[in-house]
Amino acid sequence: MTAAYDYEDMHHLVDRLTPTQVRRLRLLVTQDEELSQVAQSLPAVDANEGE
């Protein structure tokens, strides 16, 4: 599996998540030591955005 395939696969998976599932995924990411560094570099998102 290539990195490009992994990226596209994850992109499509996230696109299919419900807003609740996205919030849950974000929580999991922020609790991971390595991934949380990436999440902190992203702009803040309003919790009510997109609902």
N, CA and C atoms as a LAMMPS dump frame, in Angstrom:
ITEM: TIMESTEP
0
ITEM: NUMBER OF ATOMS
153
ITEM: BOX BOUNDS ff ff ff
-5.0000000000000000e+02 5.0000000000000000e+02
-5.0000000000000000e+02 5.0000000000000000e+02
-5.0000000000000000e+02 5.0000000000000000e+02
ITEM: ATOMS id mol type element x y z
1 1 1 N 0.845 -1.176 0
2 1 2 C 0 0 0
3 1 3 C 0.894 1.244 0
4 2 1 N 0.603 2.158 -0.861
5 2 2 C 1.411 3.37 -0.932
6 2 3 C 0.832 4.46 -0.038
7 3 1 N 1.667 5.44 0.256
8 3 2 C 1.207 6.564 1.071
9 3 3 C 0.075 7.311 0.378
10 4 1 N 0.163 7.434 -0.953
11 4 2 C -0.891 8.127 -1.706
12 4 3 C -2.215 7.384 -1.573
13 5 1 N -2.166 6.059 -1.632
14 5 2 C -3.391 5.268 -1.492
15 5 3 C -3.953 5.435 -0.077
16 6 1 N -3.073 5.37 0.926
17 6 2 C -3.522 5.556 2.317
18 6 3 C -4.206 6.906 2.483
19 7 1 N -3.613 7.946 1.908
20 7 2 C -4.173 9.293 2.021
21 7 3 C -5.563 9.352 1.395
22 8 1 N -5.689 8.838 0.187
23 8 2 C -6.986 8.864 -0.507
24 8 3 C -8.022 8.033 0.234
25 9 1 N -7.609 6.883 0.733
26 9 2 C -8.516 6.014 1.468
27 9 3 C -9.045 6.719 2.719
28 10 1 N -8.155 7.353 3.474
29 10 2 C -8.564 8.074 4.678
30 10 3 C -9.435 9.282 4.341
31 11 1 N -9.098 9.962 3.254
32 11 2 C -9.88 11.117 2.822
33 11 3 C -11.331 10.699 2.551
34 12 1 N -11.512 9.609 1.845
35 12 2 C -12.864 9.124 1.53
36 12 3 C -13.585 8.649 2.792
37 13 1 N -12.856 8.03 3.691
38 13 2 C -13.467 7.569 4.929
39 13 3 C -13.999 8.756 5.731
40 14 1 N -13.183 9.787 5.894
41 14 2 C -13.592 10.961 6.669
42 14 3 C -14.778 11.656 6.008
43 15 1 N -14.797 11.689 4.69
44 15 2 C -15.922 12.305 3.977
45 15 3 C -17.25 11.608 4.274
46 16 1 N -17.201 10.349 4.652
47 16 2 C -18.424 9.581 4.892
48 16 3 C -18.89 9.62 6.347
49 17 1 N -18.103 10.23 7.214
50 17 2 C -18.462 10.282 8.628
51 17 3 C -19.562 11.305 8.891
52 18 1 N -20.366 11.005 9.892
53 18 2 C -21.373 11.965 10.344
54 18 3 C -20.661 13.029 11.189
55 19 1 N -21.299 14.174 11.417
56 19 2 C -20.675 15.191 12.272
57 19 3 C -20.296 14.65 13.656
58 20 1 N -21.124 13.808 14.226
59 20 2 C -20.816 13.213 15.528
60 20 3 C -19.583 12.329 15.443
61 21 1 N -19.478 11.558 14.384
62 21 2 C -18.319 10.692 14.203
63 21 3 C -17.048 11.506 13.975
64 22 1 N -17.161 12.629 13.292
65 22 2 C -16.004 13.496 13.074
66 22 3 C -15.514 14.059 14.405
67 23 1 N -16.431 14.493 15.259
68 23 2 C -16.041 15.007 16.579
69 23 3 C -15.348 13.916 17.398
70 24 1 N -15.858 12.702 17.306
71 24 2 C -15.248 11.576 18.023
72 24 3 C -13.848 11.285 17.49
73 25 1 N -13.689 11.315 16.172
74 25 2 C -12.379 11.099 15.564
75 25 3 C -11.401 12.19 15.983
76 26 1 N -11.862 13.437 15.988
77 26 2 C -11.005 14.55 16.411
78 26 3 C -10.555 14.339 17.856
79 27 1 N -11.444 13.87 18.718
80 27 2 C -11.085 13.6 20.11
81 27 3 C -9.993 12.53 20.176
82 28 1 N -10.14 11.482 19.406
83 28 2 C -9.125 10.425 19.378
84 28 3 C -7.783 10.967 18.894
85 29 1 N -7.817 11.798 17.875
86 29 2 C -6.584 12.377 17.331
87 29 3 C -5.914 13.257 18.378
88 30 1 N -6.684 14.065 19.085
89 30 2 C -6.087 14.97 20.065
90 30 3 C -5.515 14.22 21.259
91 31 1 N -5.938 12.987 21.479
92 31 2 C -5.417 12.195 22.595
93 31 3 C -4.168 11.4 22.216
94 32 1 N -3.811 11.37 20.939
95 32 2 C -2.619 10.669 20.472
96 32 3 C -1.437 11.634 20.497
97 33 1 N -0.32 11.194 21.084
98 33 2 C 0.835 12.078 21.255
99 33 3 C 1.339 12.65 19.931
100 34 1 N 1.5 11.825 18.922
101 34 2 C 2.038 12.284 17.636
102 34 3 C 1.002 13.049 16.817
103 35 1 N -0.208 12.508 16.731
104 35 2 C -1.248 13.141 15.912
105 35 3 C -1.733 14.458 16.51
106 36 1 N -1.687 14.578 17.819
107 36 2 C -2.177 15.809 18.447
108 36 3 C -1.338 17.016 18.042
109 37 1 N -0.071 16.804 17.742
110 37 2 C 0.78 17.912 17.301
111 37 3 C 0.273 18.475 15.975
112 38 1 N -0.19 17.606 15.096
113 38 2 C -0.742 18.043 13.815
114 38 3 C -2.077 18.747 14.041
115 39 1 N -2.909 18.169 14.892
116 39 2 C -4.228 18.746 15.157
117 39 3 C -4.111 20.145 15.754
118 40 1 N -3.111 20.377 16.6
119 40 2 C -2.925 21.69 17.23
120 40 3 C -2.507 22.745 16.221
121 41 1 N -1.926 22.319 15.113
122 41 2 C -1.476 23.288 14.111
123 41 3 C -2.609 23.72 13.174
124 42 1 N -3.755 23.056 13.266
125 42 2 C -4.894 23.408 12.425
126 42 3 C -5.656 24.58 13.028
127 43 1 N -6.331 25.362 12.169
128 43 2 C -7.145 26.468 12.701
129 43 3 C -8.284 25.919 13.568
130 44 1 N -8.64 26.654 14.584
131 44 2 C -9.744 26.254 15.457
132 44 3 C -11.046 26.227 14.655
133 45 1 N -11.907 25.259 14.983
134 45 2 C -13.177 25.113 14.296
135 45 3 C -14.295 25.284 15.318
136 46 1 N -15.298 26.083 14.963
137 46 2 C -16.461 26.273 15.826
138 46 3 C -17.17 24.934 15.989
139 47 1 N -17.489 24.533 17.218
140 47 2 C -18.124 23.253 17.484
141 47 3 C -19.478 23.118 16.815
142 48 1 N -20.149 24.232 16.532
143 48 2 C -21.481 24.193 15.923
144 48 3 C -21.424 24.327 14.403
145 49 1 N -20.243 24.465 13.823
146 49 2 C -20.113 24.646 12.383
147 49 3 C -20.579 23.402 11.638
148 50 1 N -21.341 23.593 10.588
149 50 2 C -21.782 22.491 9.741
150 50 3 C -23.008 21.762 10.226
151 51 1 N -23.613 22.202 11.321
152 51 2 C -24.824 21.527 11.804
153 51 3 C -26.046 22.324 11.471
